[in-house]
Amino acid sequence: MDSKGTGLTLMLGVVVAVIGYFLWQNVIGFETKVDDVGTILQNAAAGSVEMKFAAILIAVGLAIHGAGLLSTRGTAPGTSESLGIFCIITAILIWIITTSLGLAMVEMGEKYVAFLPGAQVGDPLASFSVVSIQVAGGFIQSATVAANTLASLLAGIGWVFVGCAYRGSNFKGAISFLPLGWLAMTLGLVLVVEVLVINPFVSIEVGNQIGSVSFLLIVLWSVSAGLKFMKSSK
């Protein structure tokens, strides 16, 4: 991939993915507890079209961003860069897989909402169906949270390694007052602290809000680096 293609994919992919992420969270509800399966199912059913669209944005955006990130290899050559990119790409693959699990919640949510009125009036079959869907939804939600936690940790470690590599590189981003090395290390540490400190000792909901800040920093890093790659192609 040439420099212009690297810059475009690096920027475009992450912007699309982050738009999808915030759209997804808006449907689920930013204040919704991760273990409130009933609310998640109902919100997923109510916003099924938006969630499916968000899933497409997330999956396609992350894939494009991953291609752009892979294309940057050699910009800050060394072990740190290779390890960092490997960890981030692994995290991206996990995020894409968990997005498909989220789509399963949409399908289950529609069935959950369909059976809920019957369960509320005491219909045995409807009640059984509602409980079964909640249990299955709980397993999917637990798997999703666990996978996203692992992905965030891998991404955080990866960005710290990338930051170390760029600190020793002559490559500078288009936003001159934001050194790429320090920016990558900062966003990586934010993700690591989210997973290892905020999630277990405060709450996953607060951790997700902090994680959102790191995703915005990834956009900033990608735009700065991407614009620089595009300028260098001229």
Secondary structure, 3 states (H helix, E strand, C coil): CCHHHHHHHHHHHHHHHHHHHHHHHHHHCCCCCCCCHHHHHHHHHHCHHHHHHHHHHHHHHHHHHHHHHHHCCCCCCCHHHHHHHHHHHHHHHHHHHHHHHHHHHHHHHHHHHHHHHHHHCCCHHHHHHHHHHHHHHHHHHHHHHHHHHHHHHHHHHHHHHHHHHHHCCCCCCCCCCCCHHHHHHHHHHHHHHHHHHHHHHCCHHHHHHHHHHHHHHHHHHHHHHHHHHHHHCC
